[in-house]
């Protein structure tokens, strides 16, 4: 999936609960990809959808947030990271669970191709659906 779609999905998951932390969730939703680029820049070569895409990473982030995150920023970053993993599981490439398992997870047969029209229909359709059911912010 593209960054636009990852951000749209993370926004859709965050807006009903804490719209102020959409930036944290969006940063988390793109973290698996930009962290690859940072690692590569520093000479630690990682393949796309490998090390930074393991399922236990967002689980650790979210779990840690319950211990040290008093503003919920880390929690929503972790939620965004998790939405990235779920969205990538919809693609033909799928995503790994961990380095100890060679299988890749594919949801719904992994039929959503990155950058294809259906990716945007899914991501922005989900965002539109959520936004249409959420109260306007001035009514909170």
C-alpha positions as CSV (number, residue, x, y, z in Angstrom):
1,X,0.0,0.0,0.0
2,X,1.0,3.6,-0.5
3,X,1.7,6.1,2.3
4,X,-1.5,7.9,1.4
5,X,-3.6,4.8,2.0
6,X,-1.7,3.9,5.2
7,X,-2.4,7.4,6.5
8,X,-6.1,7.3,5.5
9,X,-6.6,4.0,7.2
10,X,-4.8,5.1,10.4
11,X,-6.9,8.3,10.4
12,X,-10.1,6.3,10.0
13,X,-9.1,4.2,13.1
14,X,-8.0,7.2,15.2
15,X,-10.6,9.9,14.5
16,X,-13.5,8.3,16.4
17,X,-11.4,8.0,19.6
18,X,-8.8,10.7,19.6
19,X,-8.7,13.1,16.6
20,X,-6.0,15.1,18.2
21,X,-3.6,12.2,17.8
22,X,-4.1,11.6,14.1
23,X,-0.5,12.9,13.5
24,X,0.9,10.2,15.9
25,X,-1.1,7.5,14.2
26,X,-0.1,8.7,10.8
27,X,3.5,8.7,11.7
28,X,3.1,5.2,13.0
29,X,1.3,4.1,9.9
30,X,4.2,5.1,7.7
31,X,7.0,4.1,10.2
32,X,7.6,0.6,8.8
33,X,8.5,2.1,5.5
34,X,10.5,5.2,6.5
35,X,12.4,3.3,9.2
36,X,13.6,1.0,6.4
37,X,15.0,4.0,4.6
38,X,16.7,5.3,7.7
39,X,18.3,1.9,8.4
40,X,19.5,1.7,4.8
41,X,20.9,5.3,5.0
42,X,23.0,4.2,8.0
43,X,24.3,1.1,6.1
44,X,22.0,-1.4,7.7
45,X,20.4,-2.9,4.6
46,X,16.9,-4.3,5.1
47,X,14.5,-5.6,2.5
48,X,11.1,-4.1,2.1
49,X,8.4,-5.8,4.2
50,X,10.8,-7.7,6.3
51,X,12.4,-6.6,9.6
52,X,10.3,-3.4,10.1
53,X,7.1,-5.2,9.2
54,X,7.1,-7.9,11.9
55,X,3.8,-8.1,13.8
56,X,5.3,-8.1,17.2
57,X,6.7,-4.6,16.7
58,X,3.3,-2.8,17.0
59,X,2.3,-5.2,19.7
60,X,5.4,-4.2,21.8
61,X,4.8,-0.5,21.1
62,X,1.2,-0.7,22.2
63,X,2.0,-2.8,25.2
64,X,4.8,-0.4,26.3
65,X,2.4,2.5,25.9
66,X,0.4,1.2,28.8
67,X,3.4,1.5,31.1
68,X,5.0,4.8,30.0
69,X,2.7,6.7,27.7
70,X,0.6,9.2,29.7
71,X,-0.5,11.3,26.7
72,X,-1.4,8.3,24.5
73,X,1.0,9.4,21.8
74,X,2.9,6.1,21.8
75,X,-0.3,4.2,21.9
76,X,-1.7,5.8,18.7
77,X,1.7,5.5,17.0
78,X,1.5,1.8,17.7
79,X,-2.1,1.6,16.4
80,X,-0.9,3.3,13.2
81,X,1.9,0.8,12.9
82,X,-0.5,-2.0,13.4
83,X,-2.9,-0.6,10.7
84,X,0.1,-0.6,8.4
85,X,0.7,-4.3,9.0
86,X,-3.0,-5.1,8.4
87,X,-3.2,-3.0,5.2
88,X,0.0,-4.6,3.8
89,X,-1.6,-8.1,4.6
90,X,-4.2,-7.2,2.0
91,X,-1.6,-7.1,-0.8
92,X,-0.2,-10.0,-2.8
93,X,3.2,-9.6,-1.1
94,X,1.7,-10.1,2.3
95,X,3.5,-9.5,5.6
96,X,5.6,-11.6,7.9
97,X,4.7,-12.3,11.6
98,X,8.3,-12.6,12.7
99,X,11.7,-13.7,11.7
100,X,11.0,-17.2,13.0
101,X,8.2,-17.9,10.5
102,X,8.8,-18.0,6.7
103,X,5.1,-17.7,5.9
104,X,3.5,-14.4,4.9
105,X,0.1,-13.4,6.0
106,X,-2.5,-12.5,3.3
107,X,-5.9,-11.2,4.3
108,X,-8.8,-11.9,1.8
109,X,-6.4,-13.6,-0.5
110,X,-4.0,-10.6,-0.8
111,X,-5.7,-9.2,-3.8
112,X,-5.2,-5.4,-3.3
113,X,-2.2,-4.3,-5.5
114,X,-0.1,-1.4,-4.2
115,X,-1.1,1.8,-6.1
116,X,-4.0,0.2,-7.8
117,X,-7.5,1.8,-7.9
118,X,-8.9,-0.7,-5.5
119,X,-6.3,0.3,-2.9
120,X,-7.6,3.8,-2.9
121,X,-11.3,2.7,-3.0
122,X,-10.7,0.6,0.1
123,X,-8.6,3.1,2.1
124,X,-10.5,6.3,1.3
125,X,-13.8,4.5,1.3
126,X,-13.1,3.3,4.8
127,X,-12.1,6.8,5.9
128,X,-15.3,8.3,4.3
129,X,-17.4,5.6,6.0
130,X,-15.9,6.4,9.4
131,X,-16.1,10.1,9.0
132,X,-19.7,10.0,7.9
133,X,-20.6,8.2,11.2
134,X,-18.5,10.3,13.6
135,X,-20.0,13.4,15.3
136,X,-18.5,16.7,14.2
137,X,-15.6,17.7,16.4
138,X,-17.5,20.6,17.9
139,X,-20.1,18.1,19.3
140,X,-17.6,16.2,21.4
